[in-house]
Amino acid sequence: MSAERIPIVGLLGGQWFGRAAEAALREADVLLGHARQFALLTDDIEGERVESWGDLAAVLDQACAARDGGRRACILAAGDPGFHGMVGLAVDRLGADGVAVHPAPSSVALAFARLGERWDDATVVSLHGQPLDAAVGAVRAGPKVAVLVSKRQPAEALGHALIDAGCEPRDVAVCTRLAEPDEAVVHTDLAGLATGPFDDLSVVVVRAPR
């Protein structure tokens, strides 16, 4: 098997961060990512664009198959892939020397920046890999929680679960498509969160009322 590292490049609003990340994108024969990411990439990033998203193990399978076939594969990630992302899985499978990670800022960091708040005192839960109960427990236990929702466990499901659990009133901000042209931040409450609809890849910030 080839020892060539597989790059994982974090993007935010179609933008990469750093020269090494740019080189990885420009040198790739195959780009594995989401159609929304491809739509925001500039046309001079020339690798073949293959939509592969959600099942992280399957994305790695495709990247390894391309590499072992002599093609340079590059995996596109959202924000910082080392923060509730695919780096852990990739390193477990390929080893630290098997991947080259080029992060962008985390969407959670950007969400709190949009709200004008620090986030070193926040709890973060990702519903891409954790159950809905984990988010409910975190919100009920802490005054400031960010939840990365997913297609299977969207923002509306979180709202319903919090109401069903008897959660005390909370201020809610749903931060959607951050750094993209149609970015939006919606301020609401638990009832509004449950009503939706919201984008599947939103960051939901839930805070105790001030």
Buried (B, 14 or more C-beta within 10 A) or exposed (E): EEEEBBBBBBBBBBBBBEEBBBBBBEEBBBBBBBEBBBEBBEEEBEBEBBEBBEEBEEBBEBBBEBBEEEBBBBBBBBBBBBBBBBBEBBBEBBEEEBBBBBBBBBBBBBBBBBBEBEBEEBBBBBBBBBEBEBBBBBBBEBBBBBBBBBEEBBBBBBBBBBEEEEBEEBBBBBBBBBBBEEEBBBEBBBEBBBBBEBBEBBBBBBBEEE
